[in-house]
Amino acid sequence: MSKHTVLFELGCEELPPKSLKKLRDALQAETVKGLNDAGLAFDSIEAYAAPRRLALKIINVDGAQADTQKRFDGPAVQAAYDAEGKPTKALEGFMRGQGITVDQVSTFQAGKVEKVCFLKDVKGQSLDALLPQILQTALDNLPIAKRMRSAASRTEFVRPVKWVVLLKDDQVIEATIQDHQAANVTYGHRFHAPEAITLQHANDYLDALRAAKVIASFEERQAIIDQQVKALADEVNAIAIVPSDLRDEVTALVEWPVALRASFEERFLAVPQEALITTMQDNQKYFCLVNAENKLQPYFITVSNIESKDPTQIIEGNEKVVRPRLSDAEFFFLQDQKQPLASRKEKLANMVFQAQLGTLWNKSERIAKLAVALAPITGANPQDAEKAALLAKCDLTSELVGEFPELQGIAGTYYARLEGENDEVAEALGEQYLPKFAGDVLPQTKTGTTIALADRLDTLTGIFGIGQAPTGSKDPFALRRSAIGILRLVTENELDVSIEELIKLALAAYGNVLKDHDKTLADAVAFLEGRYRAKYEDQGVAVDVIQAVQALSPKSPLDFDKRVNAVNHFRALPEAAALAAANKRVANILAKETAPEGAVVEANLVEDAEKALFAELAKITPVVEPLLAAKDYTTALSQLAALRAPIDAFFDSVMVMADDAELKANRLRLLAQLRDLFTRVADVSVLQH
């Protein structure tokens, strides 16, 4: 069968940069699906995307579908022919319906019955006939939130369509796609090469566009940008900050990338660099430069879509545009300093945190009280913790945060430093919001850890206290994320405290603002304990490991964490599967028959295997007890792995449910003693192998 290379290009007005990559990938995926559904085989598809085009090159695609046979079923053979072997009315009706004669009738086996049928040869359709509809369907299925119609056209797309190319090798495939007649004419760079380009062959696409100052491949443009940006940063001994979203967006904005380095006045470096970086990235799509210590340098890189004869003009133009933005940030920063942080509490007293829980100042006072109570647990200085808590929310009323909301906390740190606060207090103002997302860094200072905990505990306890726990997908106060933050702050700082203690301290700070302390305590504790699974699954821990620990309901997150790590380690040991199975067996036996009170009577051990297990338990218990007391669960479980052989031998040769009541009771006690050693760490019978 003949194989072909197909080129499809949809030329448009500038496509939305933030979704260009998504559109390209969806077009490729939908076309692959269409070709597969039509039974057209191909080697590969290359997808291209630039500001004014989406394109596909399909390599070695079949020229047509394969010919097939379609079976049309008729009556059973028994009913189709009479005693003399002549067609009955039933068969004649079938032949008439299919327009065939008796010599075209075949038979096939349908279960136990043999039936007549007609095998009709179906000719496969050509690529030319099938492709236009496959491509149009792919375009219709693209993830476009808002479609546009252009002028007289009835069809809609994300931007007005200007031209369509559809080539099979060197031939145009007759088609109308998005109301445009397909042709072999494309267009280059809007300014450098605006005239029409006739493509002689599907394989000419990339080179023809490159000659017309368009790099059609998204990846290639991105690589050029990366290279140019790095070279410009190296020249001034700096490192470019290149967030992946911004990198994709800039790649989607240019057809012919030319990176240029510009500069701004050094005086702006006195302004918090986060504000300058935010405004340059978000508003201007610039890449900022920092030195090895991560300090902002007075430069930025802009990626132009034109190769200018006089680049200095473009550079100066960008410098002129950025100056007012940086001046605004500087103005807000200087305005804010006219008012000390602590004096902003009046404004906080007018900002509602939550209608039933009061203002942000009420919250600040509660956090301060809670922070002092948490200080002995976190090891923070109580005076620092109280001071930081009272200043924590003050920067929310600043001009800088009003303009750049993502600077909450960061602005506070700058202002606290300028006012001479110590490092612990100043750093804590920025650290209170950490971790912001799964896997984010934690506060580095003890005061920051204290405020981060206090803030989250206050919100969680308060929202549960007024009966507004998260439901389904509704979680307006992000309590699920907050809860995982609490668990991380406790475990990763190795704070020895139970969840119940933490919630009780938060309730004490609320006093009589919350009515039902007992219910709130129970609900909030259950919610936090319910987040263990999400936290550890995120870390790649298997569900059965988490359940093995949850079966014991440990009270403290740190203890829970140590047990999870121990079981995770144990699960990888060669003995684990057999020991998990044995524990399951023991659990099942003890569920039916409770072991009598008292110790194992050594004199009543008759079988060698039970004597051996008893001896092994007697030897291992004094080794494991101190490990359990020290919460060294990993070593304890590793020691218990040595019981595998005696346990297996016991089950092979000892009948637990003996007729003799004394023997049976003794054996049940032995199993209970064994089970107790394992469940001091976790219920390993839950593990799946």
N, C-alpha and C positions, 0 to 999 in steps of 0.2 A: 504493500500500500504506500502511496506517496506521502512524504512528510514535508512540512512547510514551516517557515518562520513567519509569525504574524506580529504586526505592530499595531497597537491601538493607542491613540492619543486623544484626550479630551482637552481642548484649549479653552481657557476661561479668563474672566476678569480675576484679579488677585484673590486667591483662595485664603480663607481664614488661617493665619499662621499657627494658632494654637492647636488646630485639629488636622493640619496637613498630613502628618505622619499616620494618624489614625485613619484618614480617608484612603490613603495609599494602601495601607495594610488590609483594610476592609474590601477595597476593590479587588485586590489580589485574591483574598480568601473566597469572595463570592464568585469570582471567575473560575477559580479552581473547582469550586462546588458545581458550577454550571457545566463545565467541561466533563467532569466525572459523571454527573447525572446523564449527560448525553452520550456517554460511552466513547468520548474522544480522548485517546491517549496522547500524552505529550511528555517531553523530558523535563522541562522546567519553565518557570515563569519569572522574569525579572520585572520588578515594579519600580517606577520612577515617579518622583514628585518634585515640582518646583512651584514657585508662587503662581504661575499662570498655566500650570498643566499637571494632569495625572496621566501616566502612560504605563502600558504593559507590553512586554515583548514575550511572546509564547514561542518556545523553541522546540522544534521537531514535533509538531502537532499533526495528528492524522488528517488526511485530506477529506475523509468521509467516515461515517459510522460503518462498522462491519455489517455485511448482509446477514440477516437472521431468518429463522423459520418461526412462524407463529402457528400454534396449534388451535384449531377450532374443534371442540368436542361434539360428537353426535350421540345417537342412542347406543345401547348395549348391542353387541354383535348378535346376541340371541334374538333381539327384537328387530334387527335390521334386515334379516334374511328369512324367507319362508323355508318350508321343508325341502323345496327343490333348489334352494340356494339363490332364489331371485329376490331382488330388493322389495322390502315391504313398503307400505305407505309411509311409515316413520322414516325410513332411509331416503325415500324419494323426496320427502319434505325437506330433509336436511340438505340433500344435494341441490335442490332447487334454491334453497336459502343461500347456499355458498356459490351457486352458479358453476357447479362441477359435474363431471360425468362419473360413472361407476368406477372407471379405471384410475381415478384420482383419489379414491377413498383408501385410507390407511387404517390400521387398528393400533390400539395401545392398551396396556393393562392398567386399569384403575382399581387398585386394591385387589379384590377377588374377582372382579368383573372385567371382561374384555369389552372395550367400547370401540366404535368406529370414530375416525377423526379425519380432518383435512389439514395437511401441513402446507401452509402457504408461505412461499418465499417472499420475504420483505426486504426490499432494497434499502441499504443504509443511506441516510441523507448526507449531502455534502457539507463540508465545513462552511462554505460560503452561505449556505441556506440557514445553518444553525447559529453561527457566531453572532450576527447582529442582535438576535433576541437574547442570547446568553449575556452579552455585554449590557444591553439595555436593562435586563432584570438585575444584573449586578449593581448598576448605577441606582436603580430604584430602591435597592436594599441597603444603600450606604447609611451609616448612622448620622443623619443630618437633622439637627434640632429644628432649624428654621430654613425652609426652602424658599427660593426666590423665582419669580417668573419674569422673563425679560420681554418687554415690548409685546410683539404680536404672538410670541411663542406660547403654546399651551402647556408645554412640559416645564417642570420646575427642577431647579438644582440649587446647590448651596450658593453659587454665584452665576451670573449670566454666562452661557456657553457661547464661544466665538467661532470655534472651528473643530472639526472632527477628522482624524486620520485613521484609516483602516486599510492596511496593506497585507496581502498574503504574498510573501517574497517580493516580486516587483509589480504585482497586480493589485489594483484597487478592488476591494470587495464592495459590491453594490449594497448600500445600507443607508437607512435614515436613523440616526441616533440622536436623542435629545432635540428632535426637529431639525437636525443639520444633516445635509448630504455628506456622506463620507468621501474623502478625497485623499490625495497624497501631498497636500500642501500644509506646511507648518510655519511657525513664525519664531524668530530668534528674540534676542534681548530688546526690550521695549525702546531703549534709547540708542544702544550701540548698533543694532541690526534689525530695524523694524520691518524690512521688506520680506515678502513671501519667499519660502524655501520649498522647492519641489524635491521630494524624496524619490530617488530611483529604486531603492530597495529597502525592505524592512531593517536590514542590518546596518543601514547608513545613519540611523537615527542619532545615536550619541555623538558621532563625529560631526555630522552636519550641524547639530545644535552647538557643539563646542566651538565650531568655526564662527558661529553667530553669537558668541559670548553668552551661552547658556549651558550650565552644568546640570544635566537633567537628573543625575543620581543624587539623592538626598545624602547618602553616606559619603559620597565623594566630596560634596560641598562642605559637609561637616568636617571631614578630615582636613580640607584646605583651611577652613576657619581655625581649627585647633592648632594647626601648624603655624599659621600667620600670627595668631594671638600669642602663642608661646614665644616666637621669635621676637615680637615687639616687647614682651614682658622681660625677656632675657636681656635686651639691650639696656634696660634701666635696673638690672638686678632685682627684678620683682617677680611675684607669682600672681597670675591672673586668677580671680575667683570666677569659676564657670559653673553655675548651677545647671543641672541637666535640663530643666524646663526651659530656662533662658537660652541655653545652647540650641535646643530644638527649635525654639521660636525664631531665633536669629537666622538659623539655617533655612527656615521656611519663608523668610522675608526677602531673601536675595537669590538672584539667578547666577550672578557672577560676583562672588564675594571678594571684597578688597578691605582688609582690616587696616585701620589707621589709629595711631596713638595720639591723644590730645592731652592737655593738662589743665589744671585749675589752680587758683591761688593757694599758697600754702596756709594762709590764715584760716581757711575753712577746716583745716585739720584739727583745730581746737574743738570743733563740734563733735559730739559722739559719732564715731565712724559708722555705727549701725544705721544712723539716720541718713548719712550721705550715701552709703551703699544702697540702702533701700530705694531712695529716690532715683539714683542713677540706673539701677537695674529695672525697677518697675516702670518708671515713666519714660526713660530714654533708651532702654534695651542696651545699656553699656556694660562692658566687663570691667570691673574695678581691679586695681592692682594693690597688693600688700607686700610687705617685706617678710623675711624669714620669721620675724616675731609676730606676724599677723597684724602689723600696724599698717593702716591705709597710707598709700603713697599718693602724691598730688597728680596722678595720671588716670586716664581711663582709655579703653579701647572701644572704638565704634566700628561696626562692619557696614561698609558702604556697598551699594549695588552697582556702582559705576567705577570704571577705571578712569580717573580724572587726569587731565593733562596738568592740572594744578591742584594737587591734593591739599595744599595748605589752605585753600579756600574752604574745602569741606571741613577740615580740622577746625579752622577759626569759626565756622558756622556752628559747629557742635559746641565749641567752648562758649559761644555767645548764648546758646540755648540753655546750657546747664547752669550758667552763673546765677540766674534768678532763683532756680530751684535750691541751690546750695545756700543762697542768701536767705531764703525763707527759713530753712532749717536752722541757720545761724541765729536769725531773729528770734525764733521760738525758744531756742536754747538760752539766749541772753535774757529774754523776758522772764523765763521761768526762774532764773537765779535771783530775781528781785524779791522772791517770796520763799522763805525757808520751807523745807519739806514739812516739818512738824506743824507749821501754821496752816497747812492745808486741811486740817481735820474738820474745820467748819464746812468746807465744801463736801467732804466725805459724809458729813452728817446730813447732807441734803440729797445724797445719792442712794437710791434703794438697792439693796442687795437682793432681797426677796420680800415681797409684801408682808408675810407673816413673821419673817425672821429679822426684819429691821433694815437699817442702813449699812453702808460699807463701814461707817465708823463703829457701829455696834459690833460688826464682824471683827474689825481690827482689835477692839477691846477684848472680845472673846478669845481671839487668836493669841493675844498677849498673855492672858491668864493661862491658856492652855500651853503656850510655849514655856512658861515658867514651870508648869507641872511636868512637862516633857523633858526639861533640861537634865534632871538627874539620869534619865534613861538614855538620852542621846550624848551626854557628856558635854553639853554646851554650858557656857557661862550664863546663868539666869538673867543677869542685868542686860547682857548683849541680846539675849533672845527676846526679852520684853521690849527693849528699844527698837530692835529690827521689826518686831510685829506691829508696833504702833506706827512705824514709818512705811510698812510694806505696801499699803494701798495708796499712799499719798501721791505718787507720781501719776495716778490715773486722772488726776485733775490738772495735770500740766499741759501746756500748749503743745509740747513736743509729742507726747503720747496721743493727744487729740488729733494731731496730724499723721503720726506714724504709730498706729495702735500696737504693732508688733514690738514696739520698744518698751512695752510695760515691763517694769522691773529693771530693765537695762538703764533706762533714764534715771530711775531712782538711785541706782548704784553710782552713776556719775555725780548726781547732785549731792548724795551723802558724802562722797569723797571730797567734793569741793567744800562741803561744810565741816570737814575735819573729822568725820566719824571714823572709827577704827575699821580695819579690813573685814573683820568678822561681820560687823553690822552692814557695811556697805555691800559686800559680796552677797550677803543673804537676800538683799532686795531683788537681785536678779535671779538668784538661785531658787527662790520660792516657787517658781513655775516649773522647775525641773522634777521629774522627766516630763517633757511636753508630749511625747508620743512613744509608742512601743520601741524599746531599744535605745531611747535617748540617754544621754549622760545624766548622772545624778549630781546633786550639789556636792561641792568639794569641802565646804566648811561645815563645822558642827552646827553653827547657828542656822545656816542655810537649810540643813537637813531638818532641823527643828521646826522652822517656819513652814517648809514644804509639807511636813507631816501635819502640823497644826491646821494649816489652811484647808487641806483635803479632808481631814477628820471633821472639822467644823462644818463644812458644806455637806458631807455625807450624813452626819448625824442629824443636822438640822432638817434636811430634805426628808429623811426617813421619819423624823419627829413630827412633821406636818402631813405625813401620809402621802407623800408624792414620789414614792419609789419608782424607778424606771420601769416602763412596761414595754414589751415588744421592742419595736425599733425606736420608741420615744425615750430619749434620755437627755433632756435639755441641759442639765447641769454636768453632763459627761461623767456621771458617777462610775460607770464601768471602767473607763480609762483611769479615773482618779483612784479607784480601788486597787487596780494593779500597781499604780504609782505607790500607794501606801505599802503594799506587800513588798515591793522592790526596796523601798527606803528602809524598811525594817530588816529584811533578810540580808541585803547587800552591805548594810552597815553593821550587821551582826548585833542588832539590838535585842536584848533578851526581855521580851514583853509579850503578853498575850493580847489577842484582838479585843477581848472583853475589857481588859484594863484600859486600852486606848479609847474605846468608845465611852467608858465610864468617865474618863478625864474630860472628854469632849462634852458629855452631858453636864458635868459639874460646871463647866464654863457657861453653859446655857442657863443653868439655874431654872427658875420657874417660867422661862419663855416657852419651854416645851412641857406639855402636860404629862404625857404617859411615858415616864422614863423606862419602865420595865419593858414595855412593848417595843419602844425605840431600840433599846439595847439588843433585844432578841432579834429584831428584824435586821438591824445594821450588821450584827455579828454574822448572821446567816448569809447576808449578801456578800460580805467580804470573804467568808469561807467558800462561798460558791464561785469566787473568781479564781481560785487556785487552778482549776482545770484550764481555763483560758490562758492563764499566765504560763503554766508549764507546757501546754500544747504549743504555744508560741515558740518555746525554746526547743521544740522537737522531742519532748518527752512523751512516751507512749501512754495512752489513756489508762491501760491496766496498771501501770506503775503508779499513776496518780491515785487510782481507785484503791490500790493496795494500802496506800498511806491514809486516804480519806476514811477507810474502814475503821481507823482508830481515833478519828477526830482529834488530832493534836491541837492544843490550844494556842500555841505560838507559831507565827509564820516562820521564825528562824528554825524551830524544831521541825516543822513540816518540811522545810527546805532540806535540812540535813537528812531526814528520812527518805525524801524523794531521791536525793543523790545516792544514798546507800542502796536503795532498791534498784536504781538504774544501773549501778555498778554490779550488783548481785546478779541482775538479769543476764548480764553478758558472760557470767561464769559457766563453765561446762556442766556443773552440777545443778544449775538453776532449774532446768526443766523437770528433772526427777524430783527435786525437793518441792517444787510448786505442786506437782501431782500428788506427792505424799501428803503435803499439808492439806490438800483438798480432801484426800481420803480420810485423814484424821478428823478434819472438820465435819465431814459427813457422818462419821461414826459417832463423834461426840454430840452431834445435833440430835441423833436418835437416842443415845444412851448417855446420860450425864455421868461424869466420873464421880465416884464417891469421894467424900472429904478425906483428908489425911494423906500421909506420904506413902510412897511405894514400899511394900514390905519385901525386903530382899530375899527372905527365906521362901517366899511364894513364887520366886522366879524359877521356872523349871527348864524351859527351852534354852539352848545355847544362845540363840539369836536375841532373846529378850535380855539375857544376862549381859550380852555384849553391848546392847543398846543402852542398858542401865549404866554400865561401867563408863561408856563413852559420855553419857549425859553428866555423870558425876565428875568426870575429868574436865569437861568443857564449860560447865556452869560457872565455876569460880574464875575462869578466864574471861568469860563474856560479861559477867555481872559488873565489874568495874568499868568495862568499855561502855555498857549501857548507861551507867551512872554518869559517865563523862560525855554522854551523847555522841560517842564515836560509833555511830551506827554502821558505817561502811566496814570498819574492821570487824565489828561484832558479827555482821552477816557473813563476811568472808570466813570467819572462824567456824560459824555454824555450817558452812558448806561441807565441812569434814564429816558431818553426820549422814551424808548421803548413803554410803555403803552400809553402815549398820541399820539404817531405816529400811533400805531395800531388802536386806537380809531378813529383817524382822517380818515384813509383810509377806515375804516368800514362804516363811516356815512357821509363823505363829498364828494361831487362830484366836483372834481377840475375843470373839463371842463364845468363849468356852462354856461347856455345860456346868463346870464347877464354878459356883458363884464367887469364891475367893479368888480363883485365877483370873476370872473375867474382871472383877473389880480392880485387881492389881494392874492388869494390862491397860484398863481405861485410865488409871491414875498415871501410868507411865506415858501414855499418849498425851494426856492433858499437860504433863510437865514439859514434854517436848514442844507441844503447840504453844505453850506459854512463852517459851524462849524466843520463838520466831515472832509472835505477835507483840513482843515488847518493842519491835522495830516497825513491823508492818504486817498486813495479812497477805503473805506471799501466795496463799492458795488462790488468790484472785488473778495471778499472772497467767496470761495465755501464752502457750508455746506452740 
